[in-house]
């Protein structure tokens, strides 16, 4: 049987949409109940339980990467450091934002080190109103920002203090570029860099330093390390690193460089922290430039070589979605078929409307990750130290 053709079937995509959104809303309602009833009295127990609620939602998307598309991740990490620290401590992750699925690859990594339910990130405040992921992130104590620094500074301080008290290791993800890389945004970033005599980056946007700096005081003594992460894909490959290609079963290979920096090694003054972040992105730029030209992070970057390795995907995401398909998709598909073939126009219209709603939700969710439909953030010249 040619499974590649089956993976391109809109029927299978509909089944995924039914499973993901219906199970997600059910989990959201349970999360909300626990958030209101349990969290005020026993925050530790709430967070332990919420790990599983988040896992069951996130792992359905991890399934798309690991099992449906069969995508791979090559890790460029010091192996001794990886075995000792990764997944065993809180970490502040600073990552480039160049691709539509960079966040999903992060989740695939976290699943491999048993950390998926405790992935946290900085996100636009409006996302918390989006069903499934947005509602789940709200209950998972994500750091929601309005992009008004005076308001965001207080939110960052209080939320990171809260997150650092988690009973199990968390990874908090920051994209300092603030938005995905596009040629238009890159041109504006370069113009700003020239105006302010700042580094001109070839493959990244100039990092915005305020959020990074505002986060550090609340982390000192609580979050042991910063993870400097650079993700690249071979841009000559036919399959592209997009949700759409993964949904159609097209595999990609992610190349992920990661470096652990103890937080106590970061400078103390804001000016030095600003320079530290910019130097980090200069280093990232050299890594990516080397990879795009040679297929090797280290050939021309001057960064010490680290040999790549892979970690086997876990079966958990496959089991998780199989359970939800049986509980949600099978009865709903049966119900929809009965509506469509009932012979009654009203019932047919209801069935067709439900199917249309699921397709709309699926397309809207994919659209959130598409670079061409991304935010306008970064298309205006940033203010100094933004």
HELIX and SHEET records of a PDB file:
HELIX    1   1 UNK A    3  UNK A    7  1                                   5    
HELIX    2   2 UNK A   10  UNK A   37  1                                  28    
HELIX    3   3 UNK A   43  UNK A   63  1                                  21    
HELIX    4   4 UNK A   64  UNK A   68  3                                   5    
HELIX    5   5 UNK A   79  UNK A   85  1                                   7    
HELIX    6   6 UNK A  102  UNK A  112  1                                  11    
HELIX    7   7 UNK A  116  UNK A  118  5                                   3    
HELIX    8   8 UNK A  125  UNK A  129  5                                   5    
HELIX    9   9 UNK A  133  UNK A  139  1                                   7    
HELIX   10  10 UNK A  149  UNK A  163  1                                  15    
HELIX   11  11 UNK A  183  UNK A  196  1                                  14    
HELIX   12  12 UNK A  209  UNK A  219  1                                  11    
HELIX   13  13 UNK A  243  UNK A  247  1                                   5    
HELIX   14  14 UNK A  263  UNK A  265  5                                   3    
HELIX   15  15 UNK A  270  UNK A  294  1                                  25    
HELIX   16  16 UNK A  316  UNK A  324  1                                   9    
HELIX   17  17 UNK A  325  UNK A  329  3                                   5    
HELIX   18  18 UNK A  330  UNK A  340  1                                  11    
HELIX   19  19 UNK A  345  UNK A  369  1                                  25    
HELIX   20  20 UNK A  371  UNK A  373  5                                   3    
SHEET    1   A 7 UNK A  72  UNK A  76  0                                        
SHEET    2   A 7 UNK A 253  UNK A 262  1                                        
SHEET    3   A 7 UNK A 225  UNK A 233 -1                                        
SHEET    4   A 7 UNK A  91  UNK A  95  1                                        
SHEET    5   A 7 UNK A 171  UNK A 174  1                                        
SHEET    6   A 7 UNK A 119  UNK A 124  1                                        
SHEET    7   A 7 UNK A 143  UNK A 145  1                                        
END                                                                             
